Amino acid sequence: MSDVRTSKVYEAVMELLQSDEDGSLASLLEEIVSYEEGHGKELDESPLGGWEWYQVHGDPRTLNKLVTKGVLNIVFKSNKCTVYRAVDVDAIKAALADYRSQFRPVEEVAEAQIPPDLFSCIVGHDDKKELILRGLRSERPVHFLLWGPPASAKSLMLEELSKLPGSKLVLGSALTKAGLIEVLFAERPRYLLLDELDKVDDTENLSALLSLMERGLVTETKYRRQRSIRLKTWVFATANDISHIPRELLSRFTPLQFRDYSDQEFLEVAVNVLSKREGLSEPLALYIADKVLRVLGSRDVRDAIKVARLLGSGRKRSEVDKIVELLRKQR
């Protein structure tokens, strides 16, 4: 089924499922797939070569709509009966699977996809955490832009969000032309985590992002071939500077502004991260954080993490002093 997601049948089924408010169409398509897979040889050998409406418990009006959309074929018709056959069973199955994955009930998402320890290593920012959690539990996507100076917990927030099943982290500065489109088609993320949004300046990538956030639709026209998918994707992005981000893109985000850490806030955050993520004792974590702040003059938690990892198994204060001094000489 490697190419079915680029087929017209797949696109038609995904489009139809968007308006399937009561789930009846999805149920019918599942019934059709089940019937054809269970009676494949029998259908192939039958003079009529297909099935009738009552065999899949389908309303003829709905079946005819599927014919019009190119999902079903009418293989035989008379005054007494109409016989149908799926154009591409594999494409229908792929569309159903992707739809079920992307458009799960909000209760299921909240219960099964949000880790209970999300943001546990981040000190403060309680208002931002609450807004993001509310957005995650929203029935429809809410997009957030985390912006502010470097070393202000934006990337930590994004790393925590990468714990969500179905998340995909993308570095804006590393995106090639139309690279975002390829990510969306290949990964179909439920949560797109875009670091350094302010460094994305390619028109194709920005257009894809605009369409995804506004309509949930991603379309690509290339070499006279067009493909499109519908996604239910939450977008979380970070940026140091928002002055060059197009206004129409900014308007699609809920902005969350971050500021520099105070000395005390940095110490609390660094100790929390080093103890919970790097497995250090709190006294050693505090010693490292204080050295990074006082000697290196940095409030960047990443610098504290670097020192902790350079320690290796020799977790002694004298080793911390040596590593910090070596780093200081490089500045």
Secondary structure as the mmCIF struct_conf table of DSSP 4:
data_model
#
loop_
_struct_conf.conf_type_id
_struct_conf.id
_struct_conf.beg_label_comp_id
_struct_conf.beg_label_asym_id
_struct_conf.beg_label_seq_id
_struct_conf.end_label_comp_id
_struct_conf.end_label_asym_id
_struct_conf.end_label_seq_id
BEND BEND1 ASP A 3 ASP A 3
HELX_RH_3T_P HELX_RH_3T_P1 VAL A 4 THR A 6
BEND BEND2 SER A 7 SER A 7
HELX_RH_AL_P HELX_RH_AL_P1 LYS A 8 GLN A 18
TURN_TY1_P TURN_TY1_P1 SER A 19 SER A 19
TURN_TY1_P TURN_TY1_P2 GLU A 21 ASP A 22
BEND BEND3 GLY A 23 GLY A 23
HELX_RH_AL_P HELX_RH_AL_P2 SER A 24 GLY A 38
BEND BEND4 HIS A 39 HIS A 39
HELX_RH_AL_P HELX_RH_AL_P3 GLY A 40 GLU A 45
BEND BEND5 SER A 46 LEU A 48
BEND BEND6 GLY A 50 GLY A 50
STRN STRN1 TRP A 51 TRP A 51
HELX_RH_3T_P HELX_RH_3T_P2 TRP A 53 GLN A 55
TURN_TY1_P TURN_TY1_P3 VAL A 56 HIS A 57
HELX_RH_AL_P HELX_RH_AL_P4 PRO A 60 THR A 68
TURN_TY1_P TURN_TY1_P4 LYS A 69 GLY A 70
BEND BEND7 VAL A 71 VAL A 71
STRN STRN2 LEU A 72 LYS A 77
BEND BEND8 ASN A 79 LYS A 80
STRN STRN3 THR A 82 ALA A 86
BEND BEND9 VAL A 87 VAL A 87
HELX_RH_AL_P HELX_RH_AL_P5 VAL A 89 GLN A 102
BEND BEND10 PHE A 103 PHE A 103
HELX_RH_AL_P HELX_RH_AL_P6 VAL A 106 ALA A 112
TURN_TY1_P TURN_TY1_P5 GLN A 113 GLN A 113
BEND BEND11 ILE A 114 ILE A 114
TURN_TY1_P TURN_TY1_P6 PRO A 116 CYS A 121
BEND BEND12 GLY A 124 GLY A 124
HELX_RH_AL_P HELX_RH_AL_P7 ASP A 126 LEU A 136
TURN_TY1_P TURN_TY1_P7 ARG A 137 ARG A 137
BEND BEND13 SER A 138 ARG A 140
STRN STRN4 PHE A 144 TRP A 147
BEND BEND14 GLY A 148 ALA A 153
HELX_RH_AL_P HELX_RH_AL_P8 LYS A 154 LEU A 161
TURN_TY1_P TURN_TY1_P8 SER A 162 LYS A 163
BEND BEND15 LEU A 164 LEU A 164
TURN_TY1_P TURN_TY1_P9 PRO A 165 GLY A 166
STRN STRN5 SER A 167 LEU A 171
HELX_RH_3T_P HELX_RH_3T_P3 GLY A 172 ALA A 174
TURN_TY1_P TURN_TY1_P10 LYS A 177 ALA A 178
HELX_RH_AL_P HELX_RH_AL_P9 GLY A 179 GLU A 187
BEND BEND16 ARG A 190 ARG A 190
STRN STRN6 TYR A 191 ASP A 195
HELX_RH_3T_P HELX_RH_3T_P4 LEU A 197 LYS A 199
HELX_RH_AL_P HELX_RH_AL_P10 THR A 203 ARG A 215
BEND BEND17 GLY A 216 GLY A 216
STRN STRN7 LEU A 217 LYS A 222
TURN_TY1_P TURN_TY1_P11 TYR A 223 ARG A 224
STRN STRN8 ARG A 225 ARG A 230
STRN STRN9 TRP A 234 ALA A 239
BEND BEND18 ASN A 240 ASN A 240
TURN_TY1_P TURN_TY1_P12 SER A 243 HIS A 244
BEND BEND19 ILE A 245 ILE A 245
HELX_RH_AL_P HELX_RH_AL_P11 ARG A 247 LEU A 250
TURN_TY1_P TURN_TY1_P13 SER A 251 ARG A 252
BEND BEND20 PHE A 253 PHE A 253
STRN STRN10 THR A 254 GLN A 257
HELX_LH_PP_P HELX_LH_PP_P1 ASP A 260 SER A 262
HELX_RH_AL_P HELX_RH_AL_P12 ASP A 263 ARG A 277
BEND BEND21 GLU A 278 GLU A 278
HELX_RH_AL_P HELX_RH_AL_P13 GLU A 282 ARG A 294
TURN_TY1_P TURN_TY1_P14 VAL A 295 VAL A 295
BEND BEND22 LEU A 296 LEU A 296
HELX_RH_AL_P HELX_RH_AL_P14 VAL A 301 LEU A 311
TURN_TY1_P TURN_TY1_P15 GLY A 312 SER A 313
HELX_RH_AL_P HELX_RH_AL_P15 ARG A 317 LYS A 329
TURN_TY1_P TURN_TY1_P16 GLN A 330 GLN A 330
#
